[in-house]
Amino acid sequence: MTEAVKVRILDQDFTVACPEDAKNELLQSADYVDRKMREIRKSGNVVGTDRVAVVAALNIAYELLSVQAENEQLADVRQRLARLDARISEAVDGSS
């Protein structure tokens, strides 16, 4: 079931439709976006709420893509380790 959840980002209230079981994640996400936007606004390098939002979105997207790239690299390492483990097991079993 979906419920309306009120979040506050950069001193503005937003009502967002959200599945009941995802409410906590939505609130955490809103808090994260709020903190990022406040950091950018505080730096003084970006003026205007729209621009702050766009820069925050770009920064968050960059963070996400970086984590995804790291996860892909880790997945590749895990696959290689699994293949090595299988080869070692075969060698040990074959020498018995």
C-alpha positions in Angstrom: 0.0 0.0 0.0 1.2 3.5 -0.8 1.1 6.4 1.7 1.9 10.1 1.5 5.1 11.0 3.3 6.1 14.6 4.1 9.8 15.4 3.7 11.6 18.7 4.2 14.5 19.6 1.9 16.3 22.9 2.1 13.4 24.4 4.2 10.7 23.3 1.7 8.1 20.7 2.4 7.4 18.0 -0.2 4.7 15.3 0.0 5.9 12.1 -1.7 3.9 8.9 -2.5 5.8 6.0 -1.0 5.2 2.3 -0.4 4.7 1.8 3.4 7.7 -0.6 3.6 10.0 2.0 2.0 9.2 5.0 4.2 12.4 4.8 6.3 14.6 4.7 3.1 12.7 7.7 1.7 13.2 9.7 4.9 16.9 8.7 4.9 17.2 9.7 1.2 15.5 13.1 1.8 17.8 13.7 4.7 20.8 12.9 2.6 19.7 15.2 -0.2 19.0 18.0 2.3 22.5 17.7 3.8 24.1 17.7 0.3 22.1 20.8 -0.8 23.0 22.6 2.5 26.7 21.8 2.0 26.5 23.2 -1.6 24.6 26.3 -0.5 26.9 26.9 2.4 30.0 26.8 0.1 28.6 30.0 -1.5 29.8 28.9 -5.0 26.3 28.1 -6.2 23.4 30.6 -6.0 19.7 29.8 -6.3 17.8 26.8 -5.1 17.4 25.3 -8.6 21.1 25.4 -9.2 21.9 24.0 -5.8 19.5 21.1 -6.5 21.1 20.4 -9.9 24.6 20.5 -8.5 23.5 18.2 -5.6 21.9 15.8 -8.1 25.1 15.7 -10.1 27.2 15.1 -7.1 24.9 12.3 -5.9 24.8 10.7 -9.3 28.6 10.8 -9.5 28.8 9.1 -6.0 26.3 6.5 -7.2 28.2 5.8 -10.5 31.5 5.5 -8.6 30.0 3.0 -6.2 28.5 1.0 -9.1 31.9 0.9 -10.8 33.6 -0.3 -7.6 30.9 -3.0 -7.2 31.5 -4.1 -10.8 35.2 -4.4 -10.2 34.6 -6.3 -7.0 32.2 -8.7 -8.8 35.0 -9.3 -11.4 37.5 -10.0 -8.6 35.0 -12.4 -6.9 34.5 -14.3 -10.2 38.3 -14.6 -10.7 38.7 -15.8 -7.1 35.9 -18.4 -7.6 37.6 -19.7 -10.8 40.9 -19.9 -9.0 39.3 -21.7 -6.0 37.7 -24.2 -8.4 41.0 -24.8 -10.1 42.7 -25.3 -6.8 40.0 -27.7 -5.7 40.4 -29.7 -8.9 44.2 -29.8 -8.5 43.9 -31.0 -4.9 41.2 -33.5 -5.7 43.2 -34.8 -8.7 46.3 -35.3 -6.6 44.6 -37.4 -4.0 
